[in-house]
């Protein structure tokens, strides 16, 4: 019997990736820098690069449709932006 990767497994993988700093493992560029997205306009295409890095570091995302992984901002009062990572409807707030 082959092990099945569940939605919870994918959520855990993405959460781990988001919480691991870039180059967090010796000899590997695995990890995310979500704070760098907050310093640039989303129109700069950095969100697409971020998703590309996520797909590279978490290979199970490559079998999902292209529109299943999204990154977007939400305004938070009074003067903050919050980054949301959406994977097939599951959302994680990155603060």
Phi, psi and omega in degrees: 000129180276137177295144180253133176273121182267170176299323178295324177297316180295318177301315180296321179296315181293318177300318179297316180299317181294330183269356180263123179294154177305142181059030182290343177244134182304125178082009182225144177267015179302139176131167185235153173234073183297334180296332179294333178292327183289345182266002183227151176292142181298332180292349181287354179083006181290330177299319178295320177295322178298315178296320177300318177295320179297316179296326179290318183279334179240082189302336180298337179290339180293335180275353178273153177302154183302324182275006180278345181239122182222156175228132178208165179259152171229133177292135176235125183291150001274328187214043183237158169243140175246139181266129178244130173253122183247123177236104178053042176093344175272128184242142175233129176277127178252115182248000000 
